[in-house]
């Protein structure tokens, strides 16, 4: 008979940007849910450079919910950095990551905890459908995940976002990874550990709209591919080899044709077309290589992944160290203002 484990402490990490309207709707539901599930918990909201009334709303909510911890980053560093900041600050035995717009239903945390209690180290939520998205985004998402699977064998679960529950050992493993390019969906898959999906239908967004525009999603996909696979470089090598063989064969054809038939070499249109084609391939190759060089450049600079301008709230009792030892300088320049 397998003895089920019980979570004593839980950290809920919520990265957000301009969530002043959503937070008053989320917190009562989330706090009521967590009170029924664990003896002690903390809710860490990471403000990724909000420009609306989010700081004021947080201050008001903290009067009602002392479990709320507020991390205000010094500027907008991106969702991946904000999520990492929350994970580094978390102290719970288990950690839940979710969004602030209530599309991730808090009621699903109970099911996640139940699966975790059976011995799983990570339980991640998978959308049942993407019919609410435009077809271009659906096609792009499908292509991206296929490329990730076929290029390096890393199985990044399709339609799985950041909404998940992780054991402390998973969080510690994630925070020990040194890279600055934090494609979190790939990192979740890379660390491994026994995991299992649960399926859900996202609720309607209460306020605001998605801030992931096509250009930002494309940048996100490029970062993910360059961080976890080298197939673009290998594809360019293969393309270069094929084009070299074709060019060599065409050159031999021209020589033999001239020797046998005595035809003069002509065809300026063909020549300029071929030259422009190879010039385009060269520029494309430089662009792909440049993406990898840019990633290396960002890594070797070793700048902090984020800077915390202000922290409000104590969260869980400091009976254990945060998930990360903070030896990478990500929070060395924090300007903390504790209550």
C-alpha positions in Angstrom: 0.0 0.0 0.0 1.4 3.4 -1.0 1.3 6.0 1.7 0.3 9.4 0.3 2.3 12.4 1.3 0.8 15.6 2.6 1.9 19.1 1.7 2.5 21.2 4.8 3.5 24.4 3.0 2.7 25.8 -0.4 4.0 28.7 -2.4 1.9 30.1 -5.3 3.9 32.2 -7.7 2.1 34.7 -10.0 4.1 36.8 -12.4 2.1 39.7 -13.8 2.1 43.0 -15.7 -0.7 45.6 -15.2 -3.0 43.3 -13.3 -4.7 45.9 -11.1 -8.2 44.8 -12.3 -7.6 41.1 -12.1 -6.0 40.8 -8.7 -9.0 41.8 -6.6 -11.0 39.1 -8.3 -8.3 36.4 -8.1 -7.1 36.7 -4.5 -10.3 35.9 -2.6 -10.9 32.8 -4.7 -7.2 31.7 -4.5 -6.9 32.3 -0.8 -10.1 30.4 0.0 -9.0 27.5 -2.1 -5.5 27.2 -0.5 -6.9 27.5 3.0 -8.8 24.3 2.4 -5.8 22.5 1.1 -2.7 23.2 3.1 -1.9 24.4 6.7 0.4 27.2 5.6 0.9 29.0 2.3 2.2 32.1 0.6 1.2 33.9 -2.6 4.1 35.6 -4.3 3.0 38.2 -6.9 5.9 39.4 -9.1 5.2 42.7 -10.6 7.1 42.8 -13.9 7.2 46.6 -14.3 3.5 47.5 -14.1 2.5 51.0 -15.1 -1.1 50.9 -13.8 -2.4 50.9 -10.2 -1.1 47.4 -9.5 1.2 48.6 -6.6 -1.6 50.4 -4.9 -4.0 47.5 -5.3 -1.4 45.1 -3.8 -1.0 47.4 -0.8 -4.7 47.3 -0.2 -5.0 43.5 -0.7 -2.1 42.9 1.8 -4.2 44.4 4.5 -6.7 41.6 4.0 -4.4 38.8 3.0 -1.2 38.7 5.0 0.0 35.7 3.0 0.5 37.9 0.0 4.2 38.7 -0.9 4.9 41.5 -3.3 8.0 41.5 -5.4 8.3 44.6 -7.6 11.0 44.3 -10.3 12.9 47.5 -11.2 11.6 47.4 -14.8 9.9 45.0 -17.2 12.3 42.0 -17.6 9.8 39.6 -19.3 7.6 36.8 -17.9 10.3 34.2 -17.8 12.5 36.4 -15.6 9.5 37.3 -13.4 8.6 33.7 -13.0 12.2 32.9 -12.1 12.2 35.7 -9.5 9.1 34.2 -7.9 10.5 30.6 -7.8 13.7 31.9 -6.2 11.8 33.6 -3.5 9.5 30.7 -2.8 9.9 28.6 0.4 7.0 26.1 0.2 7.3 22.3 0.1 5.4 22.5 -3.2 5.2 25.4 -5.6 2.3 26.4 -7.9 2.8 28.7 -10.9 -0.2 30.4 -12.4 -1.4 33.6 -14.2 -3.4 36.4 -12.6 -6.3 36.6 -15.1 -8.2 33.6 -13.7 -7.9 31.7 -16.9 -6.0 29.2 -14.7 -8.7 28.0 -12.3 -7.5 27.8 -8.7 -9.8 24.9 -8.1 -7.5 22.8 -10.2 -4.8 23.1 -7.5 -6.6 20.5 -5.4 -6.3 17.9 -8.3 -2.7 18.8 -8.7 -2.0 18.2 -5.0 -3.8 14.9 -5.1 -1.6 13.7 -8.0 1.5 15.0 -6.3 0.6 13.1 -3.1 0.9 9.8 -5.1 4.6 10.4 -5.7 4.7 12.6 -8.8 7.1 15.5 -8.6 5.4 17.8 -11.2 1.8 18.1 -12.4 1.2 20.4 -15.3 -2.0 21.7 -16.8 -2.7 21.1 -20.5 -5.3 23.1 -22.5 -8.0 20.8 -24.0 -8.5 23.1 -27.0 -7.1 26.1 -28.7 -10.2 26.9 -30.7 -10.3 30.4 -29.2 -7.0 31.3 -30.9 -6.5 32.5 -34.4 -5.5 29.8 -36.9 -2.1 31.3 -37.5 -1.1 31.0 -33.8 -2.4 27.4 -33.7 -0.4 26.4 -36.8 2.7 28.2 -35.5 2.4 26.5 -32.1 2.0 23.1 -33.8 5.1 23.7 -35.9 7.2 24.9 -33.0 6.5 21.8 -30.8 7.2 19.5 -33.7 10.5 21.1 -34.3 11.4 20.9 -30.6 10.5 17.2 -30.5 12.2 16.1 -33.7 15.4 18.2 -33.4 16.7 17.2 -29.9 14.3 14.5 -28.6 13.2 16.8 -25.8 9.5 16.3 -25.3 8.1 19.7 -24.4 4.4 18.9 -23.7 2.2 20.6 -26.3 -0.4 23.1 -25.0 1.1 23.0 -21.5 1.8 26.4 -20.2 3.3 27.7 -16.9 0.3 26.5 -14.8 1.7 23.6 -12.9 2.6 22.3 -9.4 6.2 21.3 -8.6 7.8 19.6 -5.7 10.7 21.4 -3.9 13.3 19.2 -5.6 12.1 20.3 -9.1 12.3 24.0 -8.1 15.8 23.5 -6.7 16.9 21.8 -9.9 15.4 24.6 -12.0 17.1 27.3 -10.0 20.5 25.5 -10.2 20.5 25.9 -14.0 22.9 28.7 -14.9 21.6 30.0 -18.2 20.3 33.5 -18.7 17.9 32.6 -21.5 15.1 31.2 -19.5 12.7 29.4 -21.9 10.8 27.9 -18.9 8.7 25.4 -20.8 11.8 23.8 -22.1 13.5 23.9 -18.7 10.5 22.2 -17.1 10.8 19.4 -19.6 14.6 19.3 -19.4 14.9 18.7 -15.7 12.8 15.6 -16.0 11.3 14.1 -12.8 8.1 12.0 -12.7 5.3 14.2 -14.1 1.8 13.9 -15.4 -0.6 16.2 -17.2 -4.1 17.1 -16.2 -6.5 18.7 -18.8 -8.6 21.8 -18.4 -10.5 24.4 -20.3 -9.3 27.9 -19.6 -11.9 30.4 -18.4 -12.6 33.6 -20.1 -10.2 36.4 -19.3 -11.9 38.8 -16.9 -10.1 42.0 -17.7 -7.4 43.1 -20.2 -6.1 41.3 -23.3 -3.2 39.0 -24.0 0.1 40.9 -24.2 1.8 38.3 -26.4 1.8 39.9 -29.9 2.9 38.0 -33.0 6.3 39.6 -33.0 6.8 38.8 -29.3 5.7 35.2 -29.8 8.1 34.8 -32.7 10.9 36.1 -30.5 9.8 33.7 -27.8 9.9 30.8 -30.3 13.4 31.8 -31.6 14.7 32.0 -28.0 13.3 28.5 -27.3 14.8 26.9 -30.4 18.2 28.5 -30.0 18.3 27.5 -26.3 17.5 23.9 -26.8 18.5 22.8 -30.3 21.2 23.3 -32.9 19.1 22.1 -35.8 19.1 25.5 -37.6 22.9 25.3 -37.8 22.8 21.7 -39.0 20.1 22.6 -41.5 22.3 25.4 -42.9 25.3 23.0 -43.1 23.1 20.5 -45.1 21.8 23.3 -47.3 25.3 24.5 -48.0 26.5 21.0 -48.9 23.5 20.5 -51.3 24.0 23.9 -53.0 27.7 23.3 -53.3 27.0 19.9 -55.1 24.4 21.5 -57.4 26.8 24.3 -58.2 29.6 21.9 -58.9 27.4 19.7 -61.1 26.1 22.8 -63.0 29.7 23.9 -63.6 30.6 20.6 -65.0 27.6 20.7 -67.3 28.6 24.1 -68.7 32.2 22.9 -69.3 31.1 19.8 -71.1 28.5 21.6 -73.1 31.1 24.1 -74.3 33.7 21.4 -75.1 31.2 19.3 -77.1 29.0 21.8 -78.8 31.3 24.9 -78.7 28.5 27.1 -77.3 29.6 30.3 -75.7 28.7 30.8 -72.1 25.7 33.2 -72.0 22.7 34.0 -69.9 23.2 37.0 -67.8 19.7 36.7 -66.3 20.5 33.2 -65.1 23.8 34.3 -63.7 22.4 37.3 -61.7 19.5 35.1 -60.4 21.9 32.5 -59.1 24.2 35.2 -57.6 21.3 36.8 -55.8 20.0 33.5 -54.6 23.3 32.6 -53.0 23.6 36.0 -51.5 20.2 35.5 -49.9 21.3 32.1 -48.5 24.5 33.7 -47.1 22.5 36.4 -45.4 20.1 33.9 -43.9 23.0 31.8 -42.7 24.6 34.8 -41.0 21.3 35.6 -39.4 20.9 32.1 -37.9 24.5 32.1 -36.7 23.9 35.6 -35.3 21.1 34.4 -33.1 23.4 31.8 -31.5 26.2 34.4 -31.1 23.7 36.8 -29.5 22.6 34.1 -27.0 26.3 33.4 -26.2 26.9 37.2 -25.8 24.0 37.4 -23.3 25.3 34.5 -21.3 28.9 35.7 -21.1 27.9 39.1 -19.9 26.5 37.4 -16.8 24.2 40.3 -16.0 21.5 39.7 -13.3 18.4 38.0 -14.8 16.3 40.6 -12.9 16.5 43.2 -10.2 14.1 43.5 -7.4 13.2 47.1 -6.5 10.9 46.5 -3.6 9.6 43.6 -1.5 6.6 43.7 0.7 5.5 40.8 3.0 7.2 38.0 4.8 5.5 35.0 3.3 6.3 31.6 4.9 8.5 31.5 8.0 12.2 31.3 7.0 12.6 27.7 8.3 14.4 26.9 5.1 16.5 28.8 2.5 14.8 30.0 -0.7 14.8 27.7 -3.6 18.0 29.1 -5.0 21.3 30.0 -3.3 21.4 33.2 -5.3 25.0 32.7 -6.3 24.4 33.9 -9.8 24.0 37.5 -8.9 20.3 37.6 -10.0 19.3 39.3 -6.8 22.6 40.8 -5.6 21.5 44.3 -6.5 18.1 44.1 -4.9 16.8 47.2 -3.3 14.6 45.5 -0.7 12.3 47.4 1.5 10.9 44.9 4.0 7.9 45.6 6.1 
